[in-house]
Amino acid sequence: MNARISIAAGMAIVVSICICALLAPYLAPYVPTHSSIDFLKGPSATHWFGTDELGRDTLSRVIYGARTSLAVGAGAALVSVLIGAPAGLAAGYLGGLFDAVAVPVIDLFIALPGLVLALIITVMVGPSLLNLVLVLGFVMWPTVARLVRGQTLAVREMAFIEAAVAAGGSSTWIIRRHVWPNIMRIVAAQFSLTVSFAIITSASLSFLGLGIPPPTPDWGSMVRTGYDFIGVNPAMSFAPGVAIAVTVLGFYLMGNAIK
């Protein structure tokens, strides 16, 4: 896919999801946590995606669920960059003992399955929005660190870095003024890809019962709940499942095009 088409499609999807999240009180036809006597109703003119087992409007919960997914995805990606970028910059530019210690630690974390590690930590600390953001950020920072380290190693060998060193520039100044600006694009691409990974991992944890506690609308838990009633109202699982897939696709297209 052409890069321009890819980033345009990705941005269109992401902007649309962000608008849904920001304007959820105005776009959602019902309050997402309010129950009714219309249990497990199929799609209709009053409830486009039907209702769940408590009579709550599925469309309204999908719209409000965008807030949770974006908060978890963006928050976890930000945590991973705040931890991984400084570690990768220091390891790649300074080298020596710091690099010798950092690389095995990064490789150790990357060797562990991300979902399994997140599952174990979440069980230990308990499910909540903040815990989920911190856990996923902690799980994903090594990927950011390894990418930043590799890019830093490449930039460090360039002629303008040698000129800055010869001019007496300190390591901190060179990293801030020369190294970081030259790898920001790659970090931005990785940030977008990390958001997509965090959203789908969060949905997986929610499907296993370790996501955002109810009654907060959450796409992963909605898919799990709808699975039990898929023969009655398939839209209960289908609607949040499509929302997850489309959102992940949007961030992936953006990140892939930027890279």
JOLIN-V926533 format. One record per pair of residues at least 6 apart in sequence whose C-alpha atoms are under 6 Angstrom apart, sorted by the first residue. I is the first residue (numbers start at 0). J is the second residue. D is the distance in Angstrom with one decimal. If there is no record, write none. Layout:
i | j | d
I | J | D
I | J | D
This chain:
i | j | d
2 | 256 | 5.1
5 | 252 | 5.5
5 | 256 | 6.0
6 | 252 | 6.0
6 | 253 | 4.8
6 | 256 | 5.4
9 | 249 | 4.1
9 | 252 | 4.9
9 | 253 | 4.9
12 | 249 | 5.2
13 | 249 | 5.6
20 | 65 | 5.2
20 | 66 | 4.8
23 | 63 | 5.7
27 | 59 | 4.6
29 | 59 | 5.8
31 | 59 | 5.3
31 | 60 | 4.9
33 | 55 | 6.0
34 | 53 | 5.5
34 | 54 | 5.0
34 | 55 | 4.9
35 | 54 | 4.6
36 | 54 | 5.8
37 | 54 | 4.9
38 | 52 | 5.3
38 | 53 | 5.7
38 | 54 | 4.2
39 | 50 | 5.0
39 | 51 | 4.9
39 | 52 | 5.2
40 | 49 | 5.0
40 | 50 | 5.1
41 | 49 | 4.3
41 | 232 | 5.4
42 | 48 | 4.6
42 | 49 | 4.1
48 | 57 | 5.6
48 | 58 | 5.6
48 | 234 | 5.6
49 | 57 | 5.9
50 | 56 | 4.6
50 | 57 | 5.2
60 | 216 | 5.4
61 | 239 | 5.8
64 | 216 | 4.9
64 | 217 | 4.8
64 | 218 | 5.7
68 | 198 | 5.8
71 | 132 | 5.3
72 | 194 | 4.4
72 | 197 | 4.9
72 | 198 | 5.0
73 | 194 | 5.5
74 | 132 | 5.7
75 | 132 | 4.6
75 | 135 | 5.5
75 | 136 | 4.2
76 | 190 | 5.8
76 | 193 | 5.4
76 | 194 | 5.4
78 | 136 | 4.9
79 | 136 | 4.5
79 | 139 | 5.7
79 | 140 | 4.0
83 | 140 | 4.7
83 | 141 | 6.0
83 | 143 | 5.1
83 | 144 | 4.1
84 | 144 | 5.4
86 | 144 | 5.9
87 | 144 | 4.3
87 | 147 | 4.9
87 | 148 | 4.2
88 | 148 | 5.7
90 | 97 | 5.8
90 | 98 | 4.3
91 | 148 | 4.5
91 | 151 | 5.2
91 | 152 | 5.1
105 | 141 | 5.1
126 | 209 | 5.4
126 | 210 | 5.6
127 | 211 | 5.2
128 | 211 | 5.7
185 | 258 | 5.7
188 | 254 | 4.1
188 | 257 | 5.3
188 | 258 | 5.3
191 | 250 | 5.4
191 | 254 | 4.9
192 | 251 | 5.3
192 | 254 | 5.3
195 | 247 | 4.6
195 | 250 | 5.6
202 | 219 | 3.9
204 | 210 | 5.3
205 | 219 | 4.8
205 | 220 | 4.9
206 | 219 | 5.0
206 | 220 | 5.0
206 | 223 | 5.0
218 | 239 | 5.1
222 | 236 | 4.2
225 | 235 | 4.6
225 | 236 | 4.5
